[in-house]
Amino acid sequence: MKHKEQIAYLVTTLDTKGEEIIYVKQILTSLQIPTRIIDLSTQPYRSNYHPDVEAKIVASYHPNGVDAVFCGDRGKAMIAMATAFKNYLIEQDDIGAIIGLGGSGGTALITPAMQALPIGIPKLMVSTMASGDISGYIGASDIAMLYSVTDIAGLNIISRRVLANAAHFIAGAIKFRQSDISDDKPAIGLTMFGVTTPCVQSLTPKLHDHYDCLVFHATGSGGKAMEKLADSKLLSAVIDITTTEVCDYLFDGVLACDQDRFSAIERSETPYIGSCGALDMVNFGSPESIPEKYRNRHFYPHNPQVTLMRTTPDENREMAKWIANKLNKCNGEVYFIIPEGGFSALDIEGGDFWDPEADRAFINEFEKTFIQTDKRKLIKLPYHINSPQFSDYVIKVFNQLNLN
């Protein structure tokens, strides 16, 4: 069966970025890379540049039709076109790579659709916004951001160089795509933090011979990336040792998950093993960045830019209820394993965050809220999370999972 030709999708608002996108197209064409120009303009305009896919075609993918996009209100139109483009893009089956050109509005239009594409499709956003906080544009995806240096407002000595580099980036990604990456071993996702590293490092050698172990740093984006793969059915199982992102989400930390944490496990029914890794701490930046309401709490200076705050019994009860209620919605295999001997390298007898009362508050509340079934189990162990006995038991439970 002949494979479908892979095309470089070139995306912008043609009313303001026509000259630039044509320049990128010309370079790719000279390199024998097939292209498709997608227009996301939301206002009427006249132009000498003609897209391969007109804005009205993209707009038709909005659930409420083209009128939702071409509504006369710029802000509402931009939001609606972003939705329409996302719906359009995920239905295409010939995307070899995608490159977007935009300022603040264009970047907000294009990147949500990029985020919806599978990991591995080359994605490049040339943007005036790429020199600041780009986390909202990238999400949990593998989007590359290239700072345009000058505004994307015509061709000049700088923009030609930047756009030429962007074109060659995409050409190289298509021409030299790695096609022999072995995927013969099922992939499993694991979450890790510095204070749970010994546990995860003990697990991965015991799994490596038969599984591709993907370890995600539990920094908010790490959990989102792992769950994106679970949603995409790319993980055979999840060993979510480190659920600390919940602490930051509920208590104003800087490495937070969002309301969707654990929902991918519910949606995909991916076999799941969870634990309490680093639920004893909330992450803040430097000491002066800590919100005033927390100033009298117990802190540990991880480094000059990271300050950890010990969670209280009340906070632990709140986290336990939040996590348990999320997991109660899961119909796949779920095991939650609680290490009664401590939740992190700091939460150990003699450690800076050793607080049995706070840990017990979590354990009691979780046990009260968590609904056990034939597939959903709670296991309590009298070990520390980084102990060999704990990791050995996690492996024992993992071996009991019903993996496809």
Buried (B, 14 or more C-beta within 10 A) or exposed (E): EEEEEBBBBBBBBBBBBBBBBBBBBEBBEEBEBEBBBBBBBBEEBEEEBEBBBBBEBBBBBBEEEBEBBBBEEEEEBBBBBBBBBBBBBBEBEEBBBBBBBBBEBBBBBBBBBBBBBEEEBBBBBBBBBBEEEBEEBBBBBBBBBBBBBEEBBEEEEEBEEBBEBBBBBBBBBBEEBEEEEEEEBBBBBBBBBBBBBBBBEBBBEBBEEEBBBBBBBBBBBBBBBBBBBBBEEBBBBBBBBBBBBBBBBBBBBBBBBEEBBBBBBBBBBBBBBBBBBBBBBBBBEEEEEBEEEBEEEEBBEBEEEBBBBBBBBEBBBBBBBBBBEBBBEBEBBBBBBBBBBBBBBBBBEEBBBBBEEBBEBBBBBBBEBBEEEEBBBBBEBEBBBBBEEBBEBBBEBBEEBEBE
